[in-house]
Structures are given as C-alpha cells and as structure tokens.
Amino acid sequence: MDGHTRRRHGSRHRSWCCTFNAPPPSPENPHLSQHYRTNNNNCKTKLGPQKPDSLSKLTTSISVPNSPQSSKSELSLVGRMDPRRILSPGRVSPIDHTDSLEEDRHSSHATPSAAAVDSLPRSRSQSFRAKIESPDTQSSLDPSRVEGEIGGPYDVRLNLKRKNGGVMVLELSSSVLASNSEVFAGLIAGSAGKKMYRIEVPEVENLGVFKETIELMFEEDIAKRLVKIGVNRAIDILEVSAGIMFRRGVSSCLKYLEAVPWTEEEEEKLRSLFTRFKFDEATSRDMLARLHSQQSTDTLQNLARHLVSSITTCSDANARNELKSLVKGLLCKSSVYEKEQPDINKEDFYAVCQSCMSVLHNLFEEASDAIPHERMTKKEMGKPLIARISKQVDNINFLLEILLDRQMAEEFVDLWVNQGNLLKLHERASPMVRYELSRVSAILFIAMGTRKLHCCSEARSGLLQAWFGPMLLDFGWLQRCRKGLDMKALEEAMGQSLLTLPLKQQYVLFMEWFRCFSRNGSECPNLSKAFQIWWRRSFLRGSETHAVESR
C-alpha cells in the first residue's frame, strides 16, 4: 500500500470490524489488541469508534418497559466497568476491583462526557446517576470533591428490584431524597455516619414509573412535567408518590388530575387508588367530589321517576326518542352500568303507566265520537289525534320494556287485562287508530312467548281472552305500520303463549284463529305450527293415553 493510500486511510475515523486487524491502541487496554489478533478467526463482532478512556467510563441509556425515554431527563445512565473485569463478550469477571472503581469515580468529574459503547455486554443491573443542576448546587460543587462524602452529589445508591425480575440502580443525593420523601428521610437518618447510603426497594411494580417519580424531585415545576406525561401515567406516579410519602408529588398530581377529564378506565384506577391510600383532605376534597356522590338512595329513586315523567311529557319527538334510549340504557340491568345500578321504585313507574293509560283512554274517547272519517286524523287545535295516540302508546311501551328488564312486569299484565273501557273503545274506533292498542299487547305476547315474562295461569288466560281477538283484527295494520315490531317474532310468540293455556282454552282460541285466517289470510297471523302442536297434544297423544289407561 503506497503512502497516499496510507494517508487516506489514516484520515478516516478509526473503526474496525470483520477484518479483525489490531484494534486502535489504548492506554487502558494494551492487551486487547493482542487478544483479538490471536482470536480473530473465532470471534465475529463489531465495535464503533472508541475513545482512549471509553472503557473506564460508559455513558448510555436504558430502555425500561413502560417508561418513556427523554433526552431532558434529570437522571443519566452511568455504567462503570473496570477494564480488567472484561474477559470476553458476554462474560464479566467476579473480581471486585475497588481501587479502580474509586479512581473511576474521580475521573468522572474530570471527564463530563464519554462515548457510548453499545456492543459491550450489559449486566441485568443498570446504574443511573442523577445530575445535580440547580445553581446553588453547581456553585458549591468542587471537581475534586469525593462523591461518597455525606451530603455530596451521589451519596445514595437506590437499588430497585422489579417483581418479575430486573434491577435498576439510581445514584442520588441524600439531601434531595430526604427533603422530598419522608420514607427515604427516615431510612437515611437511621443510617447516619455512612459514606454511601444503600437503600433497597423490593417488589417494584414498574421500574419506569418509580424512576419518573424520583425525577420529579429534581423538578421545580412538576405540573408542566405532568402535562407532558399524561393522565394515565400521572395516576401511576401518584400511587408511587403516596407510597414513598412524596408530598409535593402527591399534591401536584392531585391538582393536575382534578383539572382534566378522565376516561372510565382512568376513573376506575383512581377509585381503586383512593380506597388504598388516604390523602390529605385539603388536597383531595375536589377529587373526592368528582369520584363519589353524596346523594342518598331515595334521591336516586326520585331522580329516576322525574326522568321518566319528563320523557312521557316531552313534546319534541326527536328529543323524546333520544332521551328514551339514554334513560333505558341507564336503568336497564343489561346495560354497561349494571354494577352501578340503583334500585328503582316500582310504584313510581306504575303511577306513570297509569297516567299514560288515562291519557290514552281520553284520546280514544275522542276518536270514538261521531266524527266523520275524513276529520278523524286532524283536530281543530294542536297535533293530529293519531300522533297523540301513538305518542302515549310509545310511552307505555317504553315503561313496559324497563319493567320487563327489571322483572317487574307481572302487575302490568293485570293492569292491561282490566282495561275494559279501552276494549269497548277499540271496537268503535277506526282501524287506523285502534291498532295502536295492539302494539302494547304485542310486547306482552312476545315477552311471554320468549320466557321473559312469568305470570300465573289466570293472568295469561285473562290476557289472551281479552286481547287475542283485537290482535287478530289489527294484525294487518301492524304489518303495514310496524314501528320497530318484529312480526315473525310476534307470530311465533303468540303461538307459544296459546300453548301455555289449558287445552280447553286452547281449543276456543285456536278455533277463533282458524276462522279468522280462513277469511283474511295474510291479514291474520300464521299460527299453523302452534296449531299442529295443539292438535297432536289434544287428539293423537290424548288417544294413546286413553288407550293405555283402558288396558
């Protein structure tokens, strides 16, 4: 190789890799070059640029699960290794070289920055050192001062051990740690007289959160840091701060969390945290006001009655439908709020039902008067009569669905059976109006046929005898104006409900259906499947039973 080539290569930044020539000379590793010359055929690794003192002091960063990395962090990772402890990649000598470690500590002040060496083996225990950057501390620091001196910059070694394995070592100042945490202040006071305080914290849930909590001790404005961290992380830091009695951190976290919205998951974390820790009343009063209601059960029941009454009297159709969905989702047991369900007063709901039925009765009286058919859908003042009737039926079905979900609808069956006046008005009303009453009967039939409504035999018999005939007459109008009603489910449920009656009553009602279906066809519900079951139970199986008994 000529001189020009040698000069060109010499001007490059020194690095070496797979050729395994002699590594760059270093005053601290004279034997390392010889080691790689003799083993260049057995080792394949790559090292980046080295500085002469890079093996005496290593500065790098650690990636802890669930902990964000920040270049502005008040803690920096410092892993110091004696050159003679490195034997080969992946193995560390057990020799404890204390003198070399002390020299390395002194040299760390003289050399503020060092090159990062990522290819060297790392042990499971990582070391962090806090930077003391306050003006008062910087003015008092002497580069020749020994770190182990009590009250010095790094006279506490905090050893954090995670539950599922892993260790983090934080080198901190005892004055900062003791002035912020009452727990650590007691531990440091109990070990007075030592040059280096060693504190071990076992069973740490999250090393990253604990580290961030310690970092906040070096922050003058913790609130600004919490804004960058976010609500979920701030809750975790609040838990650690409460555990180590870091009062400034607890106060800042509570003020920040009280001022921001929470998700339901974050709210549950806060509820759990407040059951395990007791915070100062002055700082946690606003948080507790958001987490816990001071209202009694009677107040909640009165509120439910007020909400339902407001919906039934709401004049705007769109708003009424929206509020129905909202309140039904809150009061039904099948909602996502089931664990938070307050008991509702059944009497209050039935009082509202009775009020709606009274209004419905008055409207049907108005519809049954001697009014010409052309004028039945309009009233001289106000909304059309059909719209007002439909509104009251919607209100009744809304209440009935909540009662069915709460398994409180048995009394509603008796209430509907006893509407004799409505039945008479149904006979005199126009088909385009009277079918609204069958919408209520349809909800009850579907609930009985799908086993959601359990009532006695007398109640079932009374309901079917009273409202089965009107349902046959109104079925055609229900098909044309379904309003969310599942007609197939209604047909199936009507047949199943008939089959729960005694066979003699089934005979009367099935014959009534047969005559209606033969005249009106598709304008009548198709109960053929239930009719076949009734026929087999009444005649075929009955005759077999009679024959067995006669023998």
C-alpha positions as CSV (number, residue, x, y, z in Angstrom):
1,M,0.0,0.0,0.0
2,D,1.5,3.3,-1.1
3,G,1.9,6.5,1.1
4,H,-1.1,8.1,-0.5
5,T,-3.3,5.2,0.4
6,R,-2.0,5.1,3.9
7,R,-2.6,8.8,4.5
8,R,-6.1,8.4,3.1
9,H,-6.9,5.6,5.4
10,G,-5.3,7.3,8.3
11,S,-7.5,10.3,7.9
12,R,-10.7,8.2,8.4
13,H,-12.4,7.8,11.7
14,R,-10.9,4.8,13.4
15,S,-13.1,1.7,13.3
16,W,-12.6,-2.0,12.9
17,C,-14.9,-4.9,12.2
18,C,-14.8,-8.2,10.5
19,T,-11.1,-8.0,9.2
20,F,-10.0,-8.3,12.9
21,N,-6.8,-6.4,12.5
22,A,-5.3,-4.9,15.6
23,P,-7.8,-2.6,17.4
24,P,-6.9,1.0,17.9
25,P,-4.2,1.4,20.6
26,S,-5.5,2.5,24.0
27,P,-3.5,3.2,27.2
28,E,-6.1,1.2,29.2
29,N,-6.3,-2.0,27.1
30,P,-2.8,-2.8,25.7
31,H,-3.6,-6.5,25.9
32,L,-6.8,-6.2,24.0
33,S,-5.2,-5.8,20.6
34,Q,-3.1,-8.9,21.1
35,H,-6.2,-10.8,22.3
36,Y,-8.1,-10.1,19.1
37,R,-5.1,-10.8,16.9
38,T,-4.9,-14.3,18.4
39,N,-8.7,-14.9,18.2
40,N,-9.6,-13.2,15.0
41,N,-10.8,-16.5,13.5
42,N,-13.2,-17.4,16.3
43,C,-14.9,-14.1,17.1
44,K,-17.3,-12.0,14.9
45,T,-18.3,-8.7,16.4
46,K,-18.3,-5.1,15.5
47,L,-17.3,-2.1,17.7
48,G,-17.9,1.5,16.9
49,P,-15.4,4.3,17.3
50,Q,-13.6,4.2,20.6
51,K,-12.0,6.9,22.7
52,P,-9.0,6.1,24.8
53,D,-10.9,6.4,28.1
54,S,-14.1,4.7,26.8
55,L,-13.6,1.5,28.8
56,S,-13.0,3.3,32.0
57,K,-16.4,5.0,31.9
58,L,-19.5,4.2,29.9
59,T,-22.5,6.5,29.5
60,T,-25.5,5.2,27.7
61,S,-29.3,5.0,28.1
62,I,-31.6,2.2,29.2
63,S,-35.0,1.3,27.8
64,V,-37.3,0.2,30.6
65,P,-40.7,-1.3,29.8
66,N,-43.5,1.2,30.0
67,S,-41.1,4.1,30.7
68,P,-40.7,6.9,28.1
69,Q,-37.1,7.9,27.2
70,S,-36.4,11.6,27.4
71,S,-33.3,13.5,26.5
72,K,-34.1,16.1,29.1
73,S,-34.3,13.6,31.9
74,E,-32.7,14.6,35.2
75,L,-31.2,11.1,35.5
76,S,-28.5,9.7,33.2
77,L,-27.3,6.1,33.0
78,V,-23.7,5.6,34.0
79,G,-22.3,2.1,34.0
80,R,-18.8,1.9,35.1
81,M,-16.6,-1.2,34.4
82,D,-13.0,-1.9,35.3
83,P,-11.1,-2.9,32.1
84,R,-9.7,-5.9,33.8
85,R,-13.2,-7.2,34.5
86,I,-13.9,-7.6,30.8
87,L,-12.6,-11.1,29.7
88,S,-14.7,-11.7,26.6
89,P,-18.1,-10.7,25.2
90,G,-20.9,-11.9,27.4
91,R,-18.8,-12.7,30.5
92,V,-17.9,-10.4,33.4
93,S,-15.1,-11.3,35.9
94,P,-16.2,-11.7,39.5
95,I,-13.1,-9.8,40.7
96,D,-14.1,-6.8,42.8
97,H,-11.6,-4.1,41.9
98,T,-12.5,-1.3,44.5
99,D,-9.5,0.9,43.9
100,S,-10.1,1.1,40.2
101,L,-13.8,2.0,40.9
102,E,-12.7,4.9,43.2
103,E,-10.4,6.2,40.5
104,D,-13.2,5.9,38.0
105,R,-15.4,8.0,40.3
106,H,-12.8,10.8,40.5
107,S,-12.3,10.7,36.8
108,S,-16.0,11.1,36.1
109,H,-15.8,14.7,37.3
110,A,-12.8,15.5,35.1
111,T,-14.5,13.9,32.0
112,P,-18.1,15.2,31.8
113,S,-19.0,13.3,28.6
114,A,-17.9,10.0,27.2
115,A,-18.6,7.9,24.1
116,A,-21.3,5.4,24.0
117,V,-20.3,1.7,23.6
118,D,-23.4,-0.3,22.7
119,S,-21.7,-3.5,21.8
120,L,-20.2,-4.3,25.2
121,P,-22.1,-6.8,27.3
122,R,-24.6,-5.4,29.7
123,S,-25.5,-6.9,33.1
124,R,-29.0,-7.1,34.4
125,S,-28.3,-4.4,37.0
126,Q,-28.3,-1.0,35.4
127,S,-26.9,2.1,37.1
128,F,-28.4,5.6,37.0
129,R,-26.9,8.8,38.3
130,A,-28.8,12.0,39.0
131,K,-27.4,15.2,37.6
132,I,-27.4,18.0,40.2
133,E,-28.1,21.0,38.1
134,S,-29.5,23.6,40.4
135,P,-27.5,26.8,40.6
136,D,-26.8,26.5,44.3
137,T,-25.5,23.0,43.9
138,Q,-23.4,23.8,40.9
139,S,-21.7,26.7,42.7
140,S,-20.9,24.5,45.7
141,L,-19.5,21.5,43.7
142,D,-15.8,21.1,43.6
143,P,-14.4,18.9,40.8
144,S,-12.0,17.3,43.3
145,R,-14.7,16.6,45.9
146,V,-15.3,12.9,46.7
147,E,-18.7,11.7,45.7
148,G,-19.0,9.5,48.8
149,E,-18.9,12.4,51.1
150,I,-22.1,12.7,53.2
151,G,-24.4,15.3,51.6
152,G,-22.4,15.1,48.4
153,P,-24.0,14.8,44.9
154,Y,-24.1,11.0,44.8
155,D,-24.0,9.5,48.2
156,V,-27.2,7.3,48.0
157,R,-27.4,4.2,45.9
158,L,-31.1,3.3,45.5
159,N,-31.5,-0.3,44.4
160,L,-34.9,-1.0,42.8
161,K,-35.9,-4.6,42.2
162,R,-38.9,-5.4,40.0
163,K,-41.4,-8.2,40.9
164,N,-40.8,-10.3,37.8
165,G,-37.0,-9.7,37.7
166,G,-34.8,-6.9,36.7
167,V,-32.8,-4.4,38.8
168,M,-32.3,-0.6,38.4
169,V,-29.8,1.3,40.4
170,L,-30.2,5.1,41.0
171,E,-27.3,7.1,42.4
172,L,-28.8,10.2,44.1
173,S,-28.1,12.9,46.5
174,S,-29.2,12.2,50.1
175,S,-30.2,15.9,50.7
176,V,-32.6,15.9,47.7
177,L,-34.0,12.5,48.5
178,A,-34.5,13.2,52.3
179,S,-36.1,16.6,51.7
180,N,-38.8,15.2,49.3
181,S,-39.6,11.8,50.7
182,E,-40.5,11.1,54.4
183,V,-39.9,7.4,53.9
184,F,-36.4,7.9,52.5
185,A,-35.6,10.6,55.0
186,G,-36.2,8.1,57.8
187,L,-34.1,5.4,56.2
188,I,-31.2,7.9,55.6
189,A,-31.5,9.2,59.2
190,G,-31.3,5.6,60.5
191,S,-28.0,5.0,58.7
192,A,-26.3,8.2,59.7
193,G,-22.5,8.2,59.6
194,K,-22.0,6.1,56.4
195,K,-20.2,7.5,53.4
196,M,-22.5,5.8,51.0
197,Y,-26.2,5.0,51.8
198,R,-27.5,1.9,50.2
199,I,-31.3,1.5,50.1
200,E,-33.1,-1.4,48.5
201,V,-36.7,-1.2,47.3
202,P,-38.1,-4.7,46.6
203,E,-41.2,-5.8,44.7
204,V,-41.4,-2.7,42.5
205,E,-44.4,-2.9,40.1
206,N,-43.0,-0.7,37.4
207,L,-39.4,0.5,37.4
208,G,-40.1,3.2,34.8
209,V,-42.8,4.8,36.9
210,F,-40.7,4.7,40.1
211,K,-37.8,6.3,38.2
212,E,-40.0,9.1,36.8
213,T,-41.3,9.7,40.3
214,I,-37.8,10.2,41.6
215,E,-37.1,12.5,38.6
216,L,-39.9,14.8,39.7
217,M,-38.0,15.5,42.9
218,F,-35.5,17.4,40.8
219,E,-38.2,19.4,39.0
220,E,-39.1,22.9,40.1
221,D,-42.4,22.9,38.2
222,I,-43.9,19.4,38.5
223,A,-47.2,20.5,36.8
224,K,-45.5,21.2,33.5
225,R,-43.9,17.7,33.5
226,L,-47.3,16.1,34.3
227,V,-48.9,17.7,31.3
228,K,-46.3,16.0,29.1
229,I,-46.7,12.7,30.9
230,G,-50.5,12.4,30.6
231,V,-53.3,11.3,32.9
232,N,-52.8,7.5,32.9
233,R,-49.1,7.9,33.8
234,A,-49.8,10.6,36.3
235,I,-52.1,8.2,38.2
236,D,-49.3,5.7,38.4
237,I,-46.9,8.4,39.7
238,L,-49.5,9.5,42.2
239,E,-49.6,5.9,43.6
240,V,-45.8,5.8,43.9
241,S,-45.6,9.3,45.4
242,A,-48.2,8.3,48.0
243,G,-46.2,5.1,48.9
244,I,-42.9,6.9,49.5
245,M,-44.7,10.0,51.0
246,F,-43.5,12.4,48.4
247,R,-46.0,15.1,49.4
248,R,-45.0,17.7,46.7
249,G,-45.6,15.0,44.0
250,V,-48.9,13.9,45.6
251,S,-50.2,17.5,45.7
252,S,-49.1,18.2,42.1
253,C,-50.7,15.0,40.8
254,L,-54.0,15.6,42.5
255,K,-54.2,19.2,41.2
256,Y,-53.4,18.1,37.7
257,L,-55.8,15.1,37.7
258,E,-58.7,17.2,39.2
259,A,-58.4,19.7,36.3
260,V,-58.6,17.2,33.4
261,P,-61.3,14.8,32.0
262,W,-60.9,11.1,32.7
263,T,-61.8,8.0,30.8
264,E,-63.9,5.3,32.5
265,E,-60.7,3.2,32.9
266,E,-58.8,6.1,34.4
267,E,-61.7,6.8,36.8
268,E,-61.7,3.1,38.0
269,K,-57.9,3.4,38.6
270,L,-58.5,6.5,40.7
271,R,-61.3,4.9,42.7
272,S,-59.1,1.9,43.5
273,L,-56.2,4.2,44.4
274,F,-58.4,6.2,46.8
275,T,-59.5,3.0,48.6
276,R,-55.9,2.0,49.2
277,F,-54.4,5.4,50.2
278,K,-55.7,8.1,52.4
279,F,-54.8,11.6,51.1
280,D,-54.9,14.9,52.9
281,E,-58.5,16.2,52.9
282,A,-57.5,19.7,51.8
283,T,-55.8,18.5,48.7
284,S,-58.2,15.6,47.8
285,R,-61.5,17.3,48.5
286,D,-62.1,18.3,44.9
287,M,-61.1,14.8,43.7
288,L,-63.5,13.1,46.1
289,A,-66.3,15.3,45.0
290,R,-65.8,14.1,41.4
291,L,-65.5,10.4,42.4
292,H,-68.2,10.0,45.0
293,S,-71.8,11.2,45.1
294,Q,-73.3,12.3,48.4
295,Q,-76.9,11.7,47.3
296,S,-79.0,9.0,49.1
297,T,-80.9,6.1,47.5
298,D,-84.2,8.0,47.9
299,T,-82.8,10.9,45.9
300,L,-81.7,8.5,43.1
301,Q,-85.2,6.9,43.0
302,N,-86.9,10.3,42.9
303,L,-84.5,11.3,40.1
304,A,-85.4,8.2,38.0
305,R,-89.1,8.9,38.4
306,H,-88.5,12.5,37.4
307,L,-86.6,11.5,34.3
308,V,-89.3,9.0,33.2
309,S,-92.1,11.6,33.8
310,S,-90.2,14.2,31.8
311,I,-89.8,11.8,28.8
312,T,-93.5,10.9,28.7
313,T,-94.5,14.6,28.7
314,C,-91.8,15.7,26.2
315,S,-93.3,17.4,23.1
316,D,-90.4,17.1,20.7
317,A,-90.4,13.6,19.0
318,N,-86.7,13.6,18.2
319,A,-85.6,14.7,21.7
320,R,-88.1,12.2,23.2
321,N,-86.6,9.2,21.3
322,E,-83.1,10.3,22.1
323,L,-83.9,10.6,25.8
324,K,-85.7,7.2,25.8
325,S,-82.5,5.5,24.5
326,L,-80.4,7.3,27.1
327,V,-82.6,6.5,30.2
328,K,-83.3,3.0,29.1
329,G,-79.5,2.3,28.8
330,L,-79.0,3.7,32.3
331,L,-81.9,2.0,34.1
332,C,-81.9,-1.4,32.4
333,K,-79.9,-4.2,34.1
334,S,-78.5,-5.4,30.8
335,S,-76.6,-2.1,30.3
336,V,-72.9,-1.5,30.8
337,Y,-73.7,0.3,34.1
338,E,-75.1,-2.8,35.8
339,K,-72.7,-2.7,38.7
340,E,-73.7,0.8,39.5
341,Q,-77.4,0.1,39.3
342,P,-79.6,1.8,42.0
343,D,-82.9,0.2,42.8
344,I,-85.9,1.9,41.3
345,N,-89.3,2.3,42.9
346,K,-91.8,0.0,41.2
347,E,-94.8,2.1,42.4
348,D,-93.4,5.2,40.8
349,F,-93.2,3.5,37.4
350,Y,-96.7,2.1,37.7
351,A,-98.0,5.5,38.7
352,V,-96.6,6.9,35.4
353,C,-98.0,4.0,33.5
354,Q,-101.5,4.6,34.9
355,S,-101.2,8.3,34.0
356,C,-100.3,7.4,30.4
357,M,-103.2,5.0,30.2
358,S,-105.6,7.6,31.4
359,V,-104.5,10.0,28.7
360,L,-104.8,7.2,26.2
361,H,-108.3,6.5,27.3
362,N,-109.3,10.1,26.8
363,L,-107.8,10.2,23.4
364,F,-109.8,7.0,22.3
365,E,-112.9,8.6,23.6
366,E,-112.2,11.5,21.4
367,A,-111.5,9.2,18.5
368,S,-114.7,7.1,19.0
369,D,-117.1,10.1,18.9
370,A,-119.4,10.6,15.9
371,I,-116.7,12.3,13.8
372,P,-116.6,11.8,10.0
373,H,-113.7,9.6,8.9
374,E,-112.1,12.5,6.9
375,R,-111.7,14.6,10.0
376,M,-110.5,11.9,12.4
377,T,-106.8,12.4,11.8
378,K,-107.0,16.2,12.4
379,K,-108.0,18.2,15.4
380,E,-109.1,21.8,15.3
381,M,-106.2,22.7,17.6
382,G,-103.0,21.0,18.4
383,K,-101.3,18.0,16.9
384,P,-103.2,15.2,14.9
385,L,-105.1,12.7,17.1
386,I,-103.2,9.8,15.6
387,A,-99.9,11.3,16.5
388,R,-101.0,11.9,20.1
389,I,-102.3,8.4,20.5
390,S,-99.1,7.0,19.0
391,K,-97.1,9.1,21.5
392,Q,-98.9,7.7,24.5
393,V,-98.5,4.1,23.2
394,D,-94.8,4.7,22.7
395,N,-94.6,6.0,26.3
396,I,-96.4,2.9,27.7
397,N,-94.1,0.5,25.7
398,F,-91.1,2.4,26.9
399,L,-92.1,1.9,30.5
400,L,-93.1,-1.7,29.9
401,E,-89.6,-2.5,28.4
402,I,-87.9,-1.2,31.6
403,L,-90.3,-3.2,33.8
404,L,-89.7,-6.3,31.8
405,D,-85.9,-5.9,32.0
406,R,-86.2,-5.4,35.8
407,Q,-88.6,-8.4,36.0
408,M,-91.4,-6.2,37.4
409,A,-94.0,-6.5,34.6
410,E,-96.3,-9.1,36.2
411,E,-98.5,-6.5,37.6
412,F,-98.6,-4.7,34.3
413,V,-100.4,-7.8,32.8
414,D,-103.2,-7.4,35.3
415,L,-103.3,-3.7,34.6
416,W,-103.7,-4.2,30.9
417,V,-106.3,-7.0,31.3
418,N,-108.5,-4.7,33.4
419,Q,-108.7,-2.0,30.6
420,G,-112.3,-2.9,29.8
421,N,-113.2,0.6,28.7
422,L,-110.3,0.6,26.2
423,L,-111.6,-2.7,24.8
424,K,-115.0,-1.2,24.2
425,L,-113.5,1.9,22.6
426,H,-111.3,-0.4,20.5
427,E,-114.4,-1.9,18.9
428,R,-115.8,1.5,18.0
429,A,-112.6,3.1,16.8
430,S,-111.2,3.2,13.3
431,P,-108.7,0.5,12.3
432,M,-106.1,3.2,11.6
433,V,-106.3,4.2,15.3
434,R,-107.2,1.1,17.2
435,Y,-104.2,-0.9,16.1
436,E,-102.1,1.2,18.4
437,L,-103.5,-0.7,21.4
438,S,-102.4,-4.0,19.8
439,R,-98.8,-2.7,19.9
440,V,-98.9,-2.9,23.7
441,S,-100.4,-6.4,23.5
442,A,-97.7,-7.4,21.1
443,I,-94.9,-6.6,23.6
444,L,-96.6,-8.7,26.2
445,F,-97.2,-11.6,23.9
446,I,-93.5,-11.6,22.8
447,A,-92.3,-11.4,26.4
448,M,-94.5,-14.4,27.4
449,G,-93.6,-16.5,24.3
450,T,-89.8,-15.8,24.8
451,R,-89.9,-16.7,28.5
452,K,-89.1,-13.2,29.7
453,L,-92.4,-12.6,31.4
454,H,-93.5,-15.1,34.0
455,C,-97.1,-14.8,35.3
456,C,-99.7,-17.1,36.7
457,S,-102.2,-19.1,34.6
458,E,-105.1,-16.8,35.4
459,A,-103.2,-13.8,34.2
460,R,-102.1,-15.5,31.0
461,S,-105.7,-16.7,30.4
462,G,-107.2,-13.3,31.1
463,L,-104.7,-11.5,28.8
464,L,-105.3,-13.9,25.8
465,Q,-109.0,-13.9,26.2
466,A,-109.2,-10.1,26.3
467,W,-106.6,-9.1,23.7
468,F,-106.2,-12.1,21.4
469,G,-109.3,-11.1,19.3
470,P,-108.3,-7.5,18.9
471,M,-104.8,-8.7,17.8
472,L,-106.3,-10.8,15.0
473,L,-108.2,-7.7,13.7
474,D,-105.2,-5.4,13.9
475,F,-102.5,-7.7,12.6
476,G,-102.8,-6.3,9.0
477,W,-102.3,-2.8,10.2
478,L,-99.4,-3.9,12.4
479,Q,-97.7,-5.3,9.3
480,R,-98.1,-2.1,7.4
481,C,-97.1,0.2,10.4
482,R,-94.6,-2.0,12.3
483,K,-92.8,0.8,14.1
484,G,-89.9,-1.5,15.0
485,L,-92.1,-4.5,15.7
486,D,-90.7,-7.9,14.6
487,M,-93.8,-9.6,13.0
488,K,-92.2,-13.1,12.7
489,A,-91.3,-13.0,16.4
490,L,-94.8,-11.9,17.2
491,E,-96.4,-14.8,15.3
492,E,-94.1,-17.3,17.0
493,A,-94.7,-15.8,20.4
494,M,-98.5,-15.8,20.0
495,G,-98.5,-19.5,19.2
496,Q,-96.2,-20.3,22.2
497,S,-98.4,-18.2,24.5
498,L,-101.5,-20.0,23.4
499,L,-99.8,-23.4,24.1
500,T,-99.3,-22.4,27.8
501,L,-103.1,-22.4,28.4
502,P,-105.2,-25.4,29.4
503,L,-106.2,-27.5,26.4
504,K,-109.9,-26.5,26.6
505,Q,-109.0,-22.8,26.4
506,Q,-106.5,-23.5,23.6
507,Y,-109.4,-25.1,21.6
508,V,-111.5,-22.0,21.8
509,L,-108.8,-19.6,20.8
510,F,-107.3,-21.8,18.1
511,M,-110.8,-22.2,16.5
512,E,-111.2,-18.4,16.6
513,W,-107.8,-18.0,14.8
514,F,-108.7,-20.7,12.2
515,R,-111.9,-18.9,11.2
516,C,-110.1,-15.5,11.0
517,F,-107.2,-16.9,9.0
518,S,-109.6,-18.7,6.6
519,R,-111.3,-15.3,5.9
520,N,-108.4,-12.9,5.9
521,G,-105.3,-14.9,5.0
522,S,-102.1,-12.9,5.3
523,E,-104.0,-10.1,7.2
524,C,-104.1,-12.6,10.1
525,P,-101.1,-14.1,12.0
526,N,-100.0,-17.5,10.8
527,L,-100.2,-19.9,13.8
528,S,-100.1,-23.1,11.8
529,K,-97.1,-24.5,13.6
530,A,-98.7,-24.0,17.1
531,F,-102.0,-25.3,15.8
532,Q,-100.3,-28.6,14.7
533,I,-98.8,-28.9,18.2
534,W,-102.1,-28.3,19.8
535,W,-103.7,-30.9,17.5
536,R,-101.2,-33.6,18.4
537,R,-101.4,-32.9,22.1
538,S,-105.2,-32.8,22.1
539,F,-106.1,-35.8,19.9
540,L,-103.2,-38.1,19.0
541,R,-101.3,-38.2,22.3
542,G,-104.6,-38.0,24.2
543,S,-106.0,-41.1,22.4
544,E,-102.8,-43.0,23.1
545,T,-103.0,-42.1,26.7
546,H,-106.7,-43.1,26.9
547,A,-105.8,-46.5,25.2
548,V,-103.1,-47.2,27.7
549,E,-105.4,-46.3,30.6
550,S,-108.2,-48.6,29.3
551,R,-105.8,-51.5,29.1
